[in-house]
Amino acid sequence: MKERWLQLNIREQRLVIAMASVVIFFILYSAIWAPLNKNIDLATKKVERQQKLLALVQEGTAKYKSAVGAGKPNSRNASLSSVVNQTAGGNQIAIARMQPQADDLQVWIDEVPFNSLLTWLEKLSIKEGVTVKSIDITHTNKAGIVKVRRLQLGRS
Protein backbone atom coordinates (compact mmCIF):
# COMPACT_ATOMS: atom_id res chain seq x y z
CA MET A 1 0.00 0.00 0.00
CA LYS A 2 2.90 2.29 0.73
CA GLU A 3 4.21 1.59 -2.78
CA ARG A 4 0.88 2.54 -4.27
CA TRP A 5 0.91 5.78 -2.27
CA LEU A 6 4.36 6.70 -3.42
CA GLN A 7 3.42 6.06 -7.05
CA LEU A 8 0.75 8.79 -6.88
CA ASN A 9 1.82 12.30 -7.76
CA ILE A 10 1.49 15.08 -5.16
CA ARG A 11 -1.77 16.38 -6.59
CA GLU A 12 -3.39 12.91 -6.36
CA GLN A 13 -2.04 12.43 -2.80
CA ARG A 14 -3.62 15.73 -1.72
CA LEU A 15 -6.90 14.69 -3.35
CA VAL A 16 -6.85 11.33 -1.50
CA ILE A 17 -6.05 13.08 1.81
CA ALA A 18 -8.91 15.53 1.23
CA MET A 19 -11.35 12.69 0.42
CA ALA A 20 -10.18 10.68 3.44
CA SER A 21 -10.79 13.76 5.64
CA VAL A 22 -14.30 14.19 4.21
CA VAL A 23 -15.09 10.49 4.73
CA ILE A 24 -13.75 10.55 8.32
CA PHE A 25 -15.74 13.73 9.05
CA PHE A 26 -18.91 12.14 7.61
CA ILE A 27 -18.43 8.99 9.69
CA LEU A 28 -17.84 11.01 12.88
CA TYR A 29 -20.86 13.20 12.17
CA SER A 30 -23.25 10.33 11.38
CA ALA A 31 -21.99 8.01 14.12
CA ILE A 32 -21.53 10.46 17.01
CA TRP A 33 -22.75 14.02 16.45
CA ALA A 34 -26.16 13.38 14.80
CA PRO A 35 -27.36 10.75 17.33
CA LEU A 36 -26.31 12.99 20.23
CA ASN A 37 -28.24 15.94 18.82
CA LYS A 38 -31.26 13.74 18.15
CA ASN A 39 -31.24 12.41 21.73
CA ILE A 40 -30.87 15.92 23.13
CA ASP A 41 -33.87 17.11 21.10
CA LEU A 42 -35.96 14.13 22.21
CA ALA A 43 -35.04 14.70 25.86
CA THR A 44 -35.87 18.41 25.58
CA LYS A 45 -39.28 17.65 24.08
CA LYS A 46 -39.96 15.07 26.78
CA VAL A 47 -39.10 17.57 29.52
CA GLU A 48 -41.41 20.15 27.93
CA ARG A 49 -44.27 17.61 27.80
CA GLN A 50 -43.67 16.67 31.43
CA GLN A 51 -43.65 20.35 32.46
CA LYS A 52 -46.97 20.92 30.65
CA LEU A 53 -48.44 17.86 32.35
CA LEU A 54 -47.20 19.09 35.73
CA ALA A 55 -48.80 22.49 35.13
CA LEU A 56 -52.11 20.82 34.21
CA VAL A 57 -52.02 18.62 37.29
CA GLN A 58 -51.21 21.57 39.56
CA GLU A 59 -54.02 23.61 38.01
CA GLY A 60 -56.48 20.74 38.43
CA THR A 61 -55.37 20.19 42.01
CA ALA A 62 -55.85 23.87 42.81
CA LYS A 63 -59.34 23.82 41.26
CA TYR A 64 -60.23 20.68 43.21
CA LYS A 65 -58.98 22.09 46.50
CA SER A 66 -60.86 25.34 45.99
CA ALA A 67 -64.04 23.49 45.03
CA VAL A 68 -63.84 21.14 48.01
CA GLY A 69 -62.88 23.83 50.50
CA ALA A 70 -65.24 26.59 49.34
CA GLY A 71 -67.35 27.66 52.29
CA LYS A 72 -67.11 24.34 54.08
CA PRO A 73 -64.30 24.55 56.63
CA ASN A 74 -66.44 26.21 59.31
CA SER A 75 -69.45 23.95 58.89
CA ARG A 76 -67.34 20.79 58.66
CA ASN A 77 -65.71 21.60 61.99
CA ALA A 78 -68.97 22.67 63.64
CA SER A 79 -70.98 20.19 65.66
CA LEU A 80 -73.68 18.25 63.89
CA SER A 81 -76.42 19.63 66.12
CA SER A 82 -75.42 23.26 65.49
CA VAL A 83 -75.30 22.68 61.72
CA VAL A 84 -78.74 21.04 61.81
CA ASN A 85 -80.18 23.88 63.95
CA GLN A 86 -78.76 26.63 61.73
CA THR A 87 -79.88 25.07 58.46
CA ALA A 88 -83.31 24.16 59.80
CA GLY A 89 -83.86 27.75 60.90
CA GLY A 90 -82.79 28.98 57.48
CA ASN A 91 -85.38 26.70 55.84
CA GLN A 92 -88.23 27.58 58.29
CA ILE A 93 -88.28 24.08 59.79
CA ALA A 94 -89.19 23.84 63.49
CA ILE A 95 -87.36 20.96 65.14
CA ALA A 96 -89.37 19.44 68.00
CA ARG A 97 -86.56 17.43 69.56
CA MET A 98 -82.90 16.47 68.96
CA GLN A 99 -80.92 13.72 70.60
CA PRO A 100 -77.25 12.95 69.99
CA GLN A 101 -76.41 9.29 69.58
CA ALA A 102 -72.66 8.55 69.35
CA ASP A 103 -71.55 10.33 66.14
CA ASP A 104 -75.10 10.60 64.85
CA LEU A 105 -78.02 12.88 65.66
CA GLN A 106 -81.68 11.92 65.90
CA VAL A 107 -84.22 14.60 65.01
CA TRP A 108 -88.01 14.78 65.42
CA ILE A 109 -90.18 17.30 63.56
CA ASP A 110 -93.90 17.67 64.29
CA GLU A 111 -95.13 19.21 61.04
CA VAL A 112 -93.20 20.24 57.96
CA PRO A 113 -94.06 20.67 54.26
CA PHE A 114 -92.72 17.66 52.44
CA ASN A 115 -90.99 19.75 49.74
CA SER A 116 -89.29 21.91 52.38
CA LEU A 117 -88.07 18.79 54.14
CA LEU A 118 -86.55 17.42 50.93
CA THR A 119 -84.90 20.77 50.11
CA TRP A 120 -83.43 20.99 53.62
CA LEU A 121 -82.09 17.43 53.50
CA GLU A 122 -80.56 18.09 50.09
CA LYS A 123 -78.78 21.22 51.37
CA LEU A 124 -77.54 19.30 54.40
CA SER A 125 -76.13 16.61 52.16
CA ILE A 126 -74.54 18.79 49.49
CA LYS A 127 -73.30 21.82 51.42
CA GLU A 128 -72.66 20.42 54.88
CA GLY A 129 -71.69 16.80 54.22
CA VAL A 130 -74.47 15.42 56.43
CA THR A 131 -76.08 12.16 55.35
CA VAL A 132 -79.50 10.76 56.18
CA LYS A 133 -78.91 7.36 57.76
CA SER A 134 -82.57 6.59 58.36
CA ILE A 135 -85.89 8.41 58.29
CA ASP A 136 -89.41 7.57 59.46
CA ILE A 137 -92.12 9.82 57.99
CA THR A 138 -95.89 9.76 58.47
CA HIS A 139 -98.61 11.78 56.79
CA THR A 140 -100.83 14.28 58.57
CA ASN A 141 -104.39 15.44 57.94
CA LYS A 142 -103.08 18.40 55.90
CA ALA A 143 -102.11 17.91 52.25
CA GLY A 144 -98.37 18.16 51.60
CA ILE A 145 -97.52 18.23 55.31
CA VAL A 146 -95.68 15.33 56.98
CA LYS A 147 -94.51 14.44 60.45
CA VAL A 148 -90.96 13.18 60.89
CA ARG A 149 -91.10 10.60 63.66
CA ARG A 150 -87.37 9.88 63.53
CA LEU A 151 -84.60 11.24 61.35
CA GLN A 152 -81.09 9.95 61.95
CA LEU A 153 -78.32 12.15 60.55
CA GLY A 154 -74.57 11.58 60.46
CA ARG A 155 -71.41 12.95 58.88
CA SER A 156 -70.27 11.46 55.60
Helices and strands as residue ranges (DSSP letters): H 2-7, H 10-28, I 29-33, H 34-69, H 73-77, H 80-90, E 97-101, E 104-113, H 114-128, E 130-139, E 145-155
